[in-house]
C-alpha cells in the first residue's frame, strides 16, 4: 500500500479505537496546519495509528501528550 502524505514529522501511537476521538479532538484544538492520520499499515493490531505533522512544535507536543 502506498500513501503520499507531504508532512515532515511522523508519530506512531497505540490507542483503542474508542480513545481515538479524544486524541483527534486534542489535535483539532491544539494544532494548526496540516495534520493527517491513518491506521498503521505495518501493524497487525487494530489499535495502531500513525499521525503526520508538518510542524515540529505540534509533533513534539503530541509525542509528549501520548506518554
N, C-alpha and C positions, 0 to 999 in steps of 0.2 A: 504494500500500500504506500502510495506516495502522497505527500501533502506539502503544499507550498505555503508556509506561514512566514512572512517577512518581518520577523521580530528578532531582537538581539539576545534576549535572555530567556532561558527555559528552566522551569522548576517542576519536578515530579512530586506528587503527593498521593498518599493512600488515605482515602476517607470513604466512609459509607455513603451510598447514594443519597440517603436522607440528609446528610450533613453538607452535601454539595450546595444546596440552596443558600445556606448561611454563608458559605465561602464566596459564592457569586455575589451576594448582597454586599459583603465586605469589599470585594473588588469594585463593584459599581459605585459604592460610596466613597472609596478612598483612592482610586486610580484614575488618572487622566490619560487619554491616548489609547493606543491600540493594545488590547489585552484579549488573547484568544485562549481557548481551552479545548481539550478533546480527551476521550478515553485513551489511555496509553496502549498503543497497538502492540507494544513489545512485552506486555504483561499478560499473564494468564488469569489474573484476578479481575473482577468487575469493579473493584473499588480503587483502581489506579487511574489517576488523572494527570495530564500534563498541561501546565499553564505557560503561555508565552507572553513576554512583556517587551515592549520597545523602550521602556525607560528603566534605567538601573535603580533609581530610587524606589520605585514601586516593586521591582523584583526583590530588592533587599527587604523591604517591609513585609512582603508576602512570605519570604523564607523565614523571617523572624516570627511571623504570626503562626505559621504551621508547626512550630516547635513546641 
